[in-house]
């Protein structure tokens, strides 16, 4: 399994909307869900209350990159639409799950 970790800094005024759109039943989940190689994601709220970590899970890096390439226009539109919900987005890294 291929995992991507993202960190988001979010102003308190945007917490509810961010959690709605980036949570398990939000817009991002609905966007990726039709892909059989997408295994879901987890949204974690930091105990500091102002940042979140998102863990995306995919079958492989190739599957993730292929999905993004095939759906680039919609992905870019969603990125633009929701970018106002956070003050920064950082990719913390990509990982292969060891079983």
Backbone as JSON, one array per atom type, in Angstrom:
{
  "sequence": "XXXXXXXXXXXXXXXXXXXXXXXXXXXXXXXXXXXXXXXXXXXXXXXXXXXXXXXXXXXXXXXXXXXXXXXXXXXXXXXXXXXXXXXXXXXXXXXXXXX",
  "N": [[0.84, -1.17, 0.0], [0.46, 2.25, -0.76], [1.09, 5.3, 0.76], [0.29, 8.7, 1.39], [1.19, 11.51, 3.18], [-0.18, 14.47, 4.36], [0.03, 17.8, 5.6], [-1.98, 20.27, 7.02], [-2.47, 23.62, 7.83], [-4.9, 25.33, 9.56], [-7.15, 27.96, 9.98], [-9.08, 28.72, 12.88], [-11.69, 29.56, 12.3], [-12.31, 28.16, 10.03], [-12.38, 25.48, 10.63], [-14.68, 23.68, 10.87], [-15.75, 23.59, 8.23], [-13.49, 22.73, 6.81], [-13.07, 20.18, 7.98], [-15.44, 18.97, 7.17], [-15.19, 18.9, 4.31], [-12.75, 17.58, 3.9], [-12.92, 15.32, 5.37], [-13.99, 11.87, 5.96], [-16.39, 11.54, 4.51], [-16.44, 13.61, 2.81], [-15.95, 16.0, 0.09], [-13.46, 15.43, -1.13], [-13.08, 12.71, -0.57], [-15.27, 11.65, -1.98], [-14.51, 12.32, -4.56], [-12.22, 10.69, -5.03], [-13.2, 8.14, -4.42], [-14.54, 6.49, -6.49], [-12.42, 5.17, -7.72], [-10.97, 2.04, -7.85], [-8.49, 1.51, -6.8], [-8.04, 3.18, -4.74], [-7.85, 3.4, -1.32], [-9.02, 4.87, 0.66], [-8.95, 7.45, 3.24], [-7.58, 9.05, 6.17], [-8.33, 11.59, 8.43], [-6.65, 13.51, 10.66], [-6.75, 15.46, 13.59], [-4.56, 17.72, 14.96], [-3.44, 17.92, 18.32], [-2.89, 20.51, 19.01], [-4.85, 21.93, 17.91], [-4.9, 23.53, 15.63], [-3.94, 22.45, 13.32], [-3.93, 19.83, 10.85], [-3.48, 16.43, 9.89], [-3.5, 14.53, 7.02], [-3.97, 11.34, 5.77], [-3.6, 9.66, 2.9], [-4.5, 6.67, 1.23], [-3.41, 4.33, -1.1], [-3.36, 1.75, -3.62], [-0.94, 1.63, -5.05], [1.88, 3.73, -5.94], [1.94, 4.18, -8.67], [-0.77, 3.78, -9.33], [-1.99, 5.9, -7.97], [-0.75, 8.16, -9.21], [-1.58, 7.71, -11.84], [-4.37, 8.0, -11.61], [-4.51, 10.71, -10.89], [-3.44, 11.91, -13.18], [-5.33, 11.19, -15.12], [-7.52, 12.57, -14.21], [-6.94, 15.24, -13.99], [-7.95, 17.9, -14.57], [-10.34, 18.13, -13.04], [-9.28, 17.61, -10.5], [-7.53, 19.81, -10.19], [-9.44, 21.88, -10.18], [-10.85, 21.3, -7.82], [-8.8, 21.6, -5.94], [-8.33, 24.35, -6.17], [-10.85, 25.33, -5.41], [-11.05, 24.59, -2.68], [-8.82, 25.63, -1.47], [-8.92, 27.95, 0.03], [-9.66, 27.18, 2.54], [-7.55, 26.54, 4.15], [-4.4, 27.65, 5.53], [-1.89, 26.79, 4.92], [-0.46, 24.08, 3.08], [1.27, 21.1, 3.22], [3.21, 18.54, 1.9], [4.1, 15.85, 3.72], [5.4, 13.56, 3.15], [5.85, 10.46, 1.31], [4.96, 7.05, 1.54], [5.55, 3.51, 1.78], [3.59, 0.91, 2.91], [4.58, -1.41, 5.32], [4.12, -4.77, 5.76]],
  "CA": [[0.0, 0.0, 0.0], [1.18, 3.51, -0.9], [0.46, 6.31, 1.6], [0.77, 10.07, 1.26], [0.83, 12.3, 4.36], [-0.3, 15.9, 4.12], [-0.23, 18.62, 6.78], [-2.72, 21.49, 6.72], [-2.69, 24.59, 8.89], [-6.26, 25.81, 9.32], [-7.66, 28.94, 10.94], [-10.2, 28.16, 13.65], [-12.95, 29.89, 11.64], [-12.53, 27.22, 8.93], [-12.28, 24.08, 11.07], [-15.87, 22.88, 10.55], [-15.84, 23.39, 6.78], [-12.35, 21.9, 6.41], [-13.36, 18.81, 8.4], [-16.52, 18.46, 6.31], [-14.74, 18.64, 2.94], [-11.58, 16.71, 3.89], [-13.24, 14.14, 6.16], [-14.27, 10.59, 5.28], [-17.53, 11.59, 3.6], [-16.37, 14.91, 2.15], [-15.78, 16.14, -1.36], [-12.25, 14.74, -1.61], [-13.35, 11.27, -0.54], [-16.19, 11.35, -3.09], [-13.74, 12.44, -5.79], [-11.34, 9.54, -5.19], [-13.89, 6.88, -4.12], [-14.81, 5.58, -7.62], [-11.21, 4.45, -8.13], [-10.79, 0.79, -7.1], [-7.15, 1.47, -6.21], [-8.04, 4.12, -3.62], [-8.27, 2.69, -0.1], [-9.56, 5.8, 1.63], [-8.03, 8.34, 3.93], [-7.86, 9.4, 7.55], [-8.04, 12.98, 8.77], [-6.28, 13.61, 12.07], [-6.63, 16.83, 14.07], [-3.47, 17.84, 15.92], [-3.91, 18.35, 19.63], [-2.75, 21.96, 19.11], [-6.12, 22.47, 17.45], [-4.81, 24.4, 14.45], [-3.41, 21.76, 12.14], [-4.47, 18.52, 10.54], [-2.7, 15.53, 9.04], [-4.34, 13.69, 6.17], [-3.26, 10.17, 5.26], [-4.23, 9.04, 1.74], [-4.02, 5.3, 1.03], [-3.61, 3.84, -2.46], [-2.76, 0.45, -3.92], [0.45, 1.86, -5.43], [2.2, 5.06, -6.44], [1.53, 4.19, -10.07], [-2.23, 3.94, -9.38], [-2.27, 7.28, -7.54], [-0.33, 9.08, -10.26], [-2.45, 7.48, -12.99], [-5.66, 8.62, -11.34], [-4.35, 12.17, -10.96], [-3.24, 12.28, -14.59], [-6.61, 11.01, -15.83], [-8.54, 13.45, -13.64], [-6.21, 16.45, -13.64], [-8.76, 19.13, -14.6], [-11.23, 18.14, -11.88], [-8.42, 17.71, -9.32], [-7.09, 21.2, -10.1], [-10.6, 22.69, -9.8], [-11.12, 21.08, -6.4], [-7.71, 22.24, -5.19], [-8.59, 25.79, -6.16], [-12.09, 25.57, -4.66], [-10.9, 24.39, -1.24], [-7.56, 26.2, -0.97], [-9.22, 29.01, 0.98], [-9.97, 26.6, 3.85], [-6.33, 26.35, 4.93], [-3.38, 28.68, 5.31], [-0.76, 26.12, 4.27], [-0.56, 22.65, 2.77], [2.61, 20.56, 3.09], [3.34, 17.09, 1.78], [5.08, 15.38, 4.7], [6.14, 12.44, 2.58], [5.16, 9.31, 0.74], [5.43, 5.87, 2.27], [5.03, 2.19, 1.46], [3.22, 0.19, 4.12], [5.28, -2.67, 5.55], [3.17, -5.69, 6.41]],
  "C": [[0.89, 1.24, 0.0], [0.41, 4.57, -0.1], [1.12, 7.67, 1.39], [0.28, 10.83, 2.5], [0.9, 13.78, 4.03], [-0.54, 16.61, 5.44], [-0.91, 19.9, 6.31], [-2.79, 22.34, 7.97], [-4.0, 25.29, 8.57], [-6.65, 26.8, 10.41], [-8.9, 28.37, 11.62], [-11.55, 28.45, 13.0], [-13.3, 28.89, 10.53], [-12.53, 25.76, 9.35], [-13.47, 23.23, 10.62], [-15.95, 22.58, 9.05], [-14.7, 22.51, 6.28], [-12.63, 20.44, 6.76], [-14.46, 18.18, 7.55], [-15.98, 18.05, 4.94], [-13.58, 17.65, 2.86], [-11.8, 15.43, 4.71], [-13.65, 12.95, 5.31], [-15.48, 10.62, 4.35], [-17.57, 12.9, 2.81], [-16.11, 14.84, 0.66], [-14.56, 15.38, -1.89], [-12.45, 13.23, -1.61], [-14.23, 10.88, -1.72], [-15.48, 11.42, -4.44], [-12.91, 11.18, -6.05], [-12.07, 8.19, -5.11], [-14.16, 5.97, -5.33], [-13.61, 4.76, -8.08], [-11.02, 3.22, -7.24], [-9.46, 0.72, -6.37], [-6.98, 2.46, -5.06], [-8.6, 3.41, -2.4], [-8.77, 3.62, 0.99], [-8.5, 6.68, 2.25], [-8.48, 8.56, 5.37], [-7.46, 10.85, 7.78], [-7.82, 13.04, 10.28], [-6.15, 15.08, 12.45], [-5.55, 16.86, 15.14], [-4.02, 18.35, 17.24], [-3.69, 19.85, 19.86], [-4.0, 22.68, 18.62], [-6.07, 23.28, 16.18], [-4.23, 23.72, 13.22], [-3.99, 20.35, 12.05], [-3.43, 17.73, 9.75], [-3.69, 14.65, 8.31], [-3.49, 12.56, 5.63], [-4.09, 9.57, 4.13], [-3.63, 7.66, 1.55], [-4.42, 4.81, -0.36], [-2.95, 2.47, -2.61], [-1.27, 0.63, -4.22], [0.64, 3.31, -5.87], [1.73, 5.21, -7.89], [0.01, 4.42, -10.19], [-2.63, 5.37, -9.01], [-1.93, 8.26, -8.66], [-1.19, 8.93, -11.51], [-3.81, 8.12, -12.81], [-5.56, 10.14, -11.46], [-4.2, 12.64, -12.41], [-4.55, 12.22, -15.36], [-7.67, 12.01, -15.39], [-7.97, 14.82, -13.27], [-7.08, 17.7, -13.59], [-9.67, 19.21, -13.38], [-10.43, 18.29, -10.58], [-7.97, 19.17, -9.11], [-8.23, 22.13, -9.67], [-10.91, 22.53, -8.32], [-10.05, 21.72, -5.53], [-7.96, 23.74, -5.07], [-9.8, 26.12, -5.29], [-11.86, 25.53, -3.15], [-9.64, 25.03, -0.65], [-7.78, 27.32, 0.05], [-9.53, 28.5, 2.38], [-8.74, 26.42, 4.73], [-5.32, 27.44, 4.6], [-2.11, 28.09, 4.73], [-1.05, 24.63, 4.12], [0.86, 22.17, 2.52], [2.54, 19.06, 2.92], [4.45, 16.66, 2.73], [5.89, 14.2, 4.2], [5.23, 11.38, 2.0], [5.79, 8.06, 1.32], [4.81, 4.6, 1.69], [4.77, 1.47, 2.78], [3.98, -1.13, 4.18], [4.32, -3.58, 6.3], [3.9, -6.92, 6.91]]
}
